Amino acid sequence: MRHVPRRRFGQNFLVDRSVIARIVEAIDPKPDDTLVEIGPGLGALTGPLLERVRVLHVVELDRDLAARLRATYPSERLVVHEGDALNFDFATLGAPLRVAGNLPYNVSTPLLFHVATYTGRCSDLHFMLQREVVERMIAGPSTRAYGRLSVMLQYRFRMERLLNVPPSAFRPAPKVASAVVKLVPLASAGRPLARDESLFAQAVTRAFAHRRKTLRNALGGLVTEAEFVRADVDPDLRAENLSVVQFVALSNCLDRGTGSAWGTEGARRSEGL
């Protein structure tokens, strides 16, 4: 039975076989990998992935598609988790975990933040996303695309764009171009760590909420002149001029308590990204 794509779920199904093959080769699944696919849809990636792994987990929100997948593949090979990936507990799948998927573009940023809460359990992640989002993820300081999303993800991951994908590779064709990105969690050793991740997130969010203002004005009431000096950060710069390391240094000069930048509420907040 033909499935009619549902706009409310942001459904654009990958159909280009050459693109599918390139994504599977990039993931390079091994038989014993613990691999989960987010948003399998009609199974364009699911089938080829199952040719490589013994067991594949998928998280699918659309109940009709979930039922279709259950009817197509044996339950001992394909484990279907029906529900919203934004609420899914990836820790239940074990570790090390590999994650892949063609993320719905209308919720891609909240999904990225949610999956980032499981960084310590993941070995790598491969996602199809809107090309503009990928460009923001990998952007460097003092560029137009550099923003909160860049800083928060680069704090956790090493990222690489693997390939660009045209709208014609999907049915229905989206109005935007796409790209595949690989994310590899950074080891804690050898990189600057925020002592208080909630403060780190607050500073980054505040700074980019007023990205045309100087840091002195954007972070007024949060960072004092003395703290700018201790962090060796020029308060006359703008948020887009600071590297991830400098944002970490700035947050580490603040003393406001402890917390996590990756809580559920934070994962759902995508404004200003």
Secondary structure, DSSP 8 states (H G I E B T S, - for coil): ------GGGT--EE--HHHHHHHHHHH---TT-EEEEE--TTTTTHHHHHTT-S-EEEEE--HHHHHHHHHHS-TTTEEEEES-GGG--GGGG-SSEEEEEE--GGGHHHHHHHHHTTGGGEEEEEEEEEHHHHHHHH--TTSTT-SHHHHHHHTTEEEEEEEEE-GGGEES--SS-EEEEEEEE--STTS---SSHHHHHHHHHHHHHTTTSBHHHHTTTTS-HHHHHHHT--TTSBGGG--HHHHHHHHHT--S----TT-HHHHH--TT-
